[in-house]
């Protein structure tokens, strides 16, 4: 009943209220997943960013539940609920326009350090996502207040509405993830969500003419700017099945870089110079550990756009017997970008689109050199590429005298992640070495069945000698001491990485 007129009010009917909470429940999850994809180009999709997003959304929902319940008691009318939802829809429609300038301003000021990732992602999430999510959180307790007229039905009606809201959240999880975001885009998902909220809000306010406003967000793609993020020298940006990839020029001379999910790190680089200045240069010295006339059969796990195969072909093969490389990359779009922008030629490597460990388990081939350079979410080595079982698998595929090389990001030689990987490799290989590679936080780990040493200066072309000298200055046998050995059963790589970053965060703050 409408408490002001005494007449039946269809906006208080069980059917309408169920549809309403279903729509708002779906919108909460759609906004969450779309916001994550919207933020990826600026902050990446590491666990720290995900934790910030999920934590703040839960906080917003808690605030919304509390405010919604109190507001419903003060103003138990569908009009107020409709107004709150309508305003939330308008805000969601504006989010893609607000995100680019705001997040660009935040990221330029704060993203130079690991601390910046946490602080800026929290700030970006709070400003952009909290207001509409808090408003949507108010919908369920408000709808329950409108539905309940007698105490004898309060429990069943509340349970029914929460069930429909949760079912809506389920739909709002799967539809954006598997349908609208990959097929039509992130911004379009926001605008579809906004259209639903505007329509629900208009109906609840009783202004049926306002339902026409729900069409407006669907017209926005025709006037929206083409890019979510402005990157200096941007060449192209691509939504792949796994991540958001950007290709951009670093200099007019032809240097070009690939970044996935954010532009704070470089996942591939092409330069006309013989040295990149990054940890890739250390890998170029590895074939010279073998006799000059010996052909090296190599396996690369994690290729991205092909920096290592291109450098091997261009800067190693002319000076010694060639490296025959098989490169395994899980994301086929990165391979395509490599061929189009990074001079990755078919002759540089036999490229396989697969998960690295799955490929290694399936193949019977043996290799002189196995390079592991795979990262997920920009900063995490996939845990199953660090375990005792994985190193045993690598050893089983090594030829006599072969070596395994792994790039490990570590803020110091005492980092728990680095020590855990060292300790694990030493369980499988009798000889393990560690050296500081070019780059701020890069360590090169080398493991083998037989003793190995860095190539002599005489064995190297002149341009690689400074790199080898830098490796030699820090080349040592690690002594990690007792502690965690990573296994398929227990390999908290993400936790160790987060702890390492948060330790830096504490120092910087």
Secondary structure as GFF3:
##gff-version 3
##sequence-region A 1 509
A	DSSP	three_ten_helix	10	12	.	.	.	ID=ss1
A	DSSP	alpha_helix	14	43	.	.	.	ID=ss2
A	DSSP	alpha_helix	47	74	.	.	.	ID=ss3
A	DSSP	alpha_helix	78	110	.	.	.	ID=ss4
A	DSSP	alpha_helix	114	147	.	.	.	ID=ss5
A	DSSP	alpha_helix	151	175	.	.	.	ID=ss6
A	DSSP	pi_helix	176	180	.	.	.	ID=ss7
A	DSSP	alpha_helix	181	183	.	.	.	ID=ss8
A	DSSP	alpha_helix	186	205	.	.	.	ID=ss9
A	DSSP	three_ten_helix	208	215	.	.	.	ID=ss10
A	DSSP	alpha_helix	216	219	.	.	.	ID=ss11
A	DSSP	three_ten_helix	220	222	.	.	.	ID=ss12
A	DSSP	beta_strand	234	239	.	.	.	ID=ss13
A	DSSP	beta_strand	244	249	.	.	.	ID=ss14
A	DSSP	beta_strand	256	260	.	.	.	ID=ss15
A	DSSP	beta_strand	268	270	.	.	.	ID=ss16
A	DSSP	alpha_helix	280	284	.	.	.	ID=ss17
A	DSSP	three_ten_helix	286	289	.	.	.	ID=ss18
A	DSSP	beta_strand	296	301	.	.	.	ID=ss19
A	DSSP	alpha_helix	307	311	.	.	.	ID=ss20
A	DSSP	pi_helix	312	316	.	.	.	ID=ss21
A	DSSP	three_ten_helix	317	319	.	.	.	ID=ss22
A	DSSP	beta_strand	323	328	.	.	.	ID=ss23
A	DSSP	alpha_helix	332	341	.	.	.	ID=ss24
A	DSSP	beta_strand	350	352	.	.	.	ID=ss25
A	DSSP	alpha_helix	356	362	.	.	.	ID=ss26
A	DSSP	beta_strand	367	372	.	.	.	ID=ss27
A	DSSP	three_ten_helix	383	385	.	.	.	ID=ss28
A	DSSP	alpha_helix	388	396	.	.	.	ID=ss29
A	DSSP	beta_strand	398	409	.	.	.	ID=ss30
A	DSSP	alpha_helix	416	428	.	.	.	ID=ss31
A	DSSP	beta_strand	431	436	.	.	.	ID=ss32
A	DSSP	beta_strand	442	448	.	.	.	ID=ss33
A	DSSP	three_ten_helix	457	459	.	.	.	ID=ss34
A	DSSP	alpha_helix	462	474	.	.	.	ID=ss35
A	DSSP	alpha_helix	493	508	.	.	.	ID=ss36
###
